[in-house]
Amino acid sequence: MKQSTIIIDSSIIAKWFLEDEEEKESALKIKEDYLQGDISIALPSITFYEVSNFLKMAVSRLRIEKHSAYNAYKRFLEFDFEVYFPMSFLKQIFMKLLLTILLRTMPRMWCLQNI
């Protein structure tokens, strides 16, 4: 049977790591299903920033200790999620890559054309 993929955001992940979050049951079920290999999880690339931000805010609001926040983020990074990047971001990265390649090869190409 093909494994289904679900897309989650940082609000689900917050429920995994912050004890005082409400309505945790469904979020913890998602985590359990993922860890058992019943589902795969995809998330947008911005989730990495959002998770670090909610942990930072939780520390500043005394909802979690600094070392616990650090360990939570470390555990979050250990998950093997599918990560999706916005197309505008990918276009920007590939344009920079193309320009880098062109700038490195242009002098050689120009020399070859003028022989």
C-alpha positions, -999 to +999 in steps of 0.1 A: +000+000+000+013+034-009+021+057+020+001+088+021+017+122+026+003+150+047+014+186+047+017+202+081+027+236+095+044+248+126+013+248+147+012+210+146+049+208+155+044+232+184+020+207+199+047+181+198+072+201+218+052+225+241+035+209+270+009+237+275-004+236+239-041+228+237-058+201+215-026+181+212-043+147+206-046+149+168-011+164+164+005+137+185-014+111+165+002+125+133+036+123+149+030+087+160+017+077+125+048+093+110+072+076+134+055+042+127+059+048+089+022+049+082+024+084+067+051+107+054+051+144+062+058+174+040+062+209+050+070+243+035+106+255+039+095+284+061+085+259+088+122+258+100+121+295+107+086+293+123+096+264+146+127+283+158+106+314+163+079+297+183+105+281+205+123+314+210+090+330+220+081+301+243+114+307+261+109+344+264+073+338+278+087+312+303+067+284+287+099+263+282+135+263+294+163+273+270+179+239+271+146+222+264+139+246+234+174+238+221+168+200+224+133+204+209+147+221+178+175+195+176+149+167+176+128+186+150+158+187+127+163+149+130+130+142+113+132+133+076+104+155+062+098+163+026+105+201+023+089+223-003+104+256-014+084+284-030+090+286-067+101+323-064+129+311-040+139+283-064+140+307-094+162+331-074+186+303-064+189+289-100+194+323-115+223+329-091+237+295-101+233+302-138+250+336-134+279+320-114+284+294-142+282+320-169+306+344-152+331+316-147+329+303-183+323+336-202+360+347-205+369+312-219+340+313-243+349+348-254+385+337-261+374+307-281+350+328-303+378+353-311+404+328-323 
